[in-house]
Amino acid sequence: MTGIVEQAEHPDEAVHGGHKGDGRDKTFEIAITYSGPDKEIEVSKDETIATVLARAIAAFSITANQHTLALYTPDGVELRDESQTVKSAGIKKRDRLLLRPSAVKAG
């Protein structure tokens, strides 16, 4: 019954009742803002911020200074712990993240 509680606590997530074998239920789209139009990427609740960051960089075809970029919440909070999962970072379906130089990495 924990799947029902989890679903009620997170109604926007695409996970249904804890069915772990079905990959379709675990992925959802988020928007990444860089320069110009947003790009949408599909993410999984279990993938790391480092993976999402790499895919965001690839979506914008950024080749220079990739190591200085980071993801930020719309409130300007840098997602510094790149080992953190999408779920533990609180990222949900249709969220928008900002891709910009890291305050830590760039300095």
CYANA upper distance limits for C-alpha pairs under 8 A (distance plus 0.5 A):
  1 MET  CA      5 VAL  CA      7.40
  2 THR  CA      6 GLU  CA      6.65
  2 THR  CA     17 GLY  CA      8.46
  3 GLY  CA      7 GLN  CA      6.56
  3 GLY  CA     16 HIS  CA      7.88
  3 GLY  CA     17 GLY  CA      4.78
  3 GLY  CA     18 GLY  CA      5.44
  4 ILE  CA      8 ALA  CA      6.69
  4 ILE  CA     17 GLY  CA      6.12
  5 VAL  CA      9 GLU  CA      6.71
  6 GLU  CA     10 HIS  CA      6.67
  6 GLU  CA     17 GLY  CA      8.25
  7 GLN  CA     11 PRO  CA      6.03
  7 GLN  CA     13 GLU  CA      8.05
  7 GLN  CA     15 VAL  CA      7.66
  7 GLN  CA     16 HIS  CA      7.12
  7 GLN  CA     17 GLY  CA      7.06
 12 ASP  CA     92 LYS  CA      7.41
 12 ASP  CA     93 LYS  CA      6.98
 13 GLU  CA     92 LYS  CA      6.85
 13 GLU  CA     93 LYS  CA      6.79
 14 ALA  CA     25 ASP  CA      5.75
 14 ALA  CA     26 LYS  CA      6.56
 14 ALA  CA     27 THR  CA      7.52
 14 ALA  CA     28 PHE  CA      7.47
 14 ALA  CA     93 LYS  CA      8.24
 15 VAL  CA     19 HIS  CA      7.89
 15 VAL  CA     25 ASP  CA      5.47
 15 VAL  CA     26 LYS  CA      6.07
 16 HIS  CA     25 ASP  CA      7.21
 19 HIS  CA     25 ASP  CA      8.45
 22 ASP  CA     26 LYS  CA      7.84
 23 GLY  CA     27 THR  CA      7.38
 26 LYS  CA     44 SER  CA      6.05
 26 LYS  CA     45 LYS  CA      6.72
 27 THR  CA     42 GLU  CA      6.85
 27 THR  CA     43 VAL  CA      5.84
 27 THR  CA     44 SER  CA      4.86
 27 THR  CA     45 LYS  CA      7.20
 28 PHE  CA     42 GLU  CA      5.85
 28 PHE  CA     43 VAL  CA      6.07
 28 PHE  CA     44 SER  CA      7.05
 28 PHE  CA     92 LYS  CA      8.45
 28 PHE  CA     93 LYS  CA      6.04
 28 PHE  CA     94 ARG  CA      8.16
 29 GLU  CA     40 GLU  CA      6.74
 29 GLU  CA     41 ILE  CA      5.98
 29 GLU  CA     42 GLU  CA      4.81
 29 GLU  CA     43 VAL  CA      6.59
 29 GLU  CA     93 LYS  CA      6.31
 29 GLU  CA     94 ARG  CA      6.30
 29 GLU  CA     95 ASP  CA      8.48
 30 ILE  CA     40 GLU  CA      6.06
 30 ILE  CA     41 ILE  CA      6.18
 30 ILE  CA     42 GLU  CA      6.92
 30 ILE  CA     43 VAL  CA      7.69
 30 ILE  CA     92 LYS  CA      8.09
 30 ILE  CA     93 LYS  CA      6.50
 30 ILE  CA     94 ARG  CA      5.16
 30 ILE  CA     95 ASP  CA      5.61
 30 ILE  CA     96 ARG  CA      6.32
 30 ILE  CA     97 LEU  CA      8.07
 31 ALA  CA     38 ASP  CA      6.57
 31 ALA  CA     39 LYS  CA      6.11
 31 ALA  CA     40 GLU  CA      4.87
 31 ALA  CA     41 ILE  CA      6.91
 31 ALA  CA     94 ARG  CA      7.06
 31 ALA  CA     95 ASP  CA      6.76
 31 ALA  CA     96 ARG  CA      5.04
 31 ALA  CA     97 LEU  CA      6.78
 32 ILE  CA     38 ASP  CA      5.95
 32 ILE  CA     39 LYS  CA      5.79
 32 ILE  CA     40 GLU  CA      6.63
 32 ILE  CA     41 ILE  CA      7.96
 32 ILE  CA     56 ALA  CA      7.26
 32 ILE  CA     96 ARG  CA      6.17
 32 ILE  CA     97 LEU  CA      5.47
 32 ILE  CA     98 LEU  CA      6.19
 32 ILE  CA     99 LEU  CA      7.11
 33 THR  CA     37 PRO  CA      7.58
 33 THR  CA     38 ASP  CA      5.23
 33 THR  CA     39 LYS  CA      7.26
 33 THR  CA     96 ARG  CA      7.57
 33 THR  CA     97 LEU  CA      6.73
 33 THR  CA     98 LEU  CA      5.28
 33 THR  CA     99 LEU  CA      6.45
 34 TYR  CA     38 ASP  CA      7.31
 34 TYR  CA     60 PHE  CA      8.24
 34 TYR  CA     98 LEU  CA      6.72
 34 TYR  CA     99 LEU  CA      5.66
 34 TYR  CA    100 ARG  CA      7.17
 39 LYS  CA     59 ALA  CA      7.40
 39 LYS  CA     60 PHE  CA      8.11
 41 ILE  CA     55 ARG  CA      8.17
 41 ILE  CA     56 ALA  CA      7.81
 41 ILE  CA     59 ALA  CA      8.33
 43 VAL  CA     47 GLU  CA      7.65
 43 VAL  CA     52 VAL  CA      7.54
 43 VAL  CA     86 VAL  CA      8.34
 44 SER  CA     86 VAL  CA      7.49
 45 LYS  CA     85 THR  CA      7.12
 45 LYS  CA     86 VAL  CA      5.36
 45 LYS  CA     87 LYS  CA      5.29
 46 ASP  CA     85 THR  CA      5.95
 46 ASP  CA     86 VAL  CA      6.58
 46 ASP  CA     87 LYS  CA      6.96
 47 GLU  CA     51 THR  CA      7.03
 47 GLU  CA     52 VAL  CA      7.84
 47 GLU  CA     85 THR  CA      5.82
 47 GLU  CA     86 VAL  CA      6.46
 48 THR  CA     52 VAL  CA      6.99
 48 THR  CA     82 GLU  CA      6.84
 48 THR  CA     83 SER  CA      5.94
 48 THR  CA     84 GLN  CA      5.94
 48 THR  CA     85 THR  CA      4.73
 48 THR  CA     86 VAL  CA      6.50
 49 ILE  CA     53 LEU  CA      6.43
 49 ILE  CA     79 LEU  CA      7.97
 49 ILE  CA     81 ASP  CA      7.87
 49 ILE  CA     82 GLU  CA      5.16
 49 ILE  CA     83 SER  CA      6.71
 49 ILE  CA     84 GLN  CA      6.37
 49 ILE  CA     85 THR  CA      6.41
 49 ILE  CA     86 VAL  CA      6.74
 50 ALA  CA     54 ALA  CA      6.69
 50 ALA  CA     82 GLU  CA      5.14
 50 ALA  CA     83 SER  CA      6.97
 51 THR  CA     55 ARG  CA      6.73
 52 VAL  CA     56 ALA  CA      6.54
 53 LEU  CA     57 ILE  CA      6.68
 53 LEU  CA     70 ALA  CA      7.23
 53 LEU  CA     71 LEU  CA      6.96
 54 ALA  CA     58 ALA  CA      6.72
 55 ARG  CA     59 ALA  CA      6.54
 56 ALA  CA     60 PHE  CA      7.06
 56 ALA  CA     99 LEU  CA      8.05
 57 ILE  CA     61 SER  CA      6.72
 57 ILE  CA     62 ILE  CA      6.04
 57 ILE  CA     66 GLN  CA      7.65
 58 ALA  CA     62 ILE  CA      6.79
 62 ILE  CA     66 GLN  CA      7.29
 65 ASN  CA     69 LEU  CA      7.84
 67 HIS  CA    105 LYS  CA      7.78
 68 THR  CA    101 PRO  CA      5.98
 68 THR  CA    102 SER  CA      6.26
 68 THR  CA    105 LYS  CA      5.58
 68 THR  CA    106 ALA  CA      5.56
 69 LEU  CA     99 LEU  CA      7.21
 69 LEU  CA    100 ARG  CA      5.89
 69 LEU  CA    101 PRO  CA      4.78
 69 LEU  CA    102 SER  CA      5.72
 69 LEU  CA    105 LYS  CA      7.86
 69 LEU  CA    106 ALA  CA      8.24
 70 ALA  CA     78 GLU  CA      7.44
 70 ALA  CA     79 LEU  CA      7.56
 70 ALA  CA     80 ARG  CA      7.96
 70 ALA  CA     99 LEU  CA      6.31
 70 ALA  CA    100 ARG  CA      6.24
 70 ALA  CA    101 PRO  CA      6.36
 70 ALA  CA    102 SER  CA      5.53
 71 LEU  CA     78 GLU  CA      6.50
 71 LEU  CA     79 LEU  CA      6.17
 71 LEU  CA     80 ARG  CA      8.47
 71 LEU  CA     97 LEU  CA      6.76
 71 LEU  CA     98 LEU  CA      6.00
 71 LEU  CA     99 LEU  CA      5.29
 71 LEU  CA    100 ARG  CA      7.10
 71 LEU  CA    102 SER  CA      8.38
 72 TYR  CA     76 GLY  CA      6.08
 72 TYR  CA     77 VAL  CA      5.78
 72 TYR  CA     78 GLU  CA      4.79
 72 TYR  CA     79 LEU  CA      6.11
 72 TYR  CA     97 LEU  CA      6.08
 72 TYR  CA     98 LEU  CA      5.40
 72 TYR  CA     99 LEU  CA      6.93
 72 TYR  CA    100 ARG  CA      8.08
 73 THR  CA     77 VAL  CA      5.75
 73 THR  CA     78 GLU  CA      7.04
 73 THR  CA     79 LEU  CA      7.83
 73 THR  CA     96 ARG  CA      7.73
 73 THR  CA     97 LEU  CA      5.62
 73 THR  CA     98 LEU  CA      6.78
 74 PRO  CA     96 ARG  CA      7.19
 74 PRO  CA     97 LEU  CA      6.58
 74 PRO  CA     98 LEU  CA      7.11
 78 GLU  CA    102 SER  CA      7.90
 79 LEU  CA     89 ALA  CA      8.18
 84 GLN  CA     88 SER  CA      6.78
 84 GLN  CA     89 ALA  CA      6.95
 85 THR  CA     89 ALA  CA      6.61
 86 VAL  CA     90 GLY  CA      6.96
 86 VAL  CA     91 ILE  CA      5.98
 86 VAL  CA     92 LYS  CA      8.43
 87 LYS  CA     91 ILE  CA      6.42
 87 LYS  CA     92 LYS  CA      7.96
 91 ILE  CA     95 ASP  CA      6.93
101 PRO  CA    105 LYS  CA      8.09
101 PRO  CA    106 ALA  CA      6.83
102 SER  CA    106 ALA  CA      6.02
102 SER  CA    107 GLY  CA      8.47
103 ALA  CA    107 GLY  CA      6.75
